[in-house]
Amino acid sequence: MTRVSATEFKNNIGAFSDAAMDQPVIITSHQRDRLVLMSAEEYRRLTGTAEGARGDDKARLRRIADRHGSTLTELSKR
């Protein structure tokens, strides 16, 4: 994994964008990890999103409802 300062990333964005196609690039600010640049393919793999698809809206809404079910139930009682 590559670790680079925000300034170095800004000055060499093309090279680090290319590098992110093979492995994540951690971008630091004030010596702290701030961002991770990764390929779209790796992002889709991690999030379970199919290539080119916006995702199944029903499944996405079901995941949101499961995650926030108690809040939604409370709000519906008001």
N, C-alpha and C positions, 0 to 999 in steps of 0.2 A: 504494500500500500504506500502511496506517495503522500507526503505531507509537505505543504508549501504555504508560505505567507500570502496574505491577500494581495500585497503589492507585487510579489513575484508572479502570482496567478494573473493579475491584471496585465502585467507586462509581457506575459507569455501564454495568453489564453488559448491560442491555437494548439500549442504543444501539449498543454495540460488537458485540453478537451480530447485530443487524440489519445493521450495516456489513459483517460477515464473510460475509454472503450474497452480496455483490458482489465483495469482494476480501479477501485474507487480512489479518488484524490481528495484528501482532507485539506481544507483551506483554513488556515489559522489567522487569528487576529490577536495581537498582543500576547502571543505565545499560547493562546487557548484555541482548541478546536471549535470552529464556528459553523462550517458547512461541509457537506460531502458532495462531490460531483461524481456521478456514475452514469453509465450508459442507460438509455431508455429501456433497453432489453432487460438489464439487471433490475431496474426499478419495477418494471412490469412483473418480473419473476418474484420479487419480494412482496409486491402488493397483490399478486394473484390476478392481475388484470390481463386479459387476452390482448394480443397485438392488434392494434388498429380498432379495437372495439371500445365503446364508451362504457361497457359493462352492462350487465343485466340490471335495469332499474329496480325491479321487484326485489332481487337479491340484495342490492345495495340498501334499499329502504328497510329490508328485514334486518340487516346487520346494524343499521342505525337504531332501529326500534329496540333490538336486543340490548344494545349498548346503553341506551338512554330510556329503557322501559319504565323504570320507577319514576323518573322525572315526567315522562309523558302521562303516566297514570295519575300522578298528582295534579298535573295541569288540567287533565280532563275532568277532575272532580270539582274544579273551581267554577 
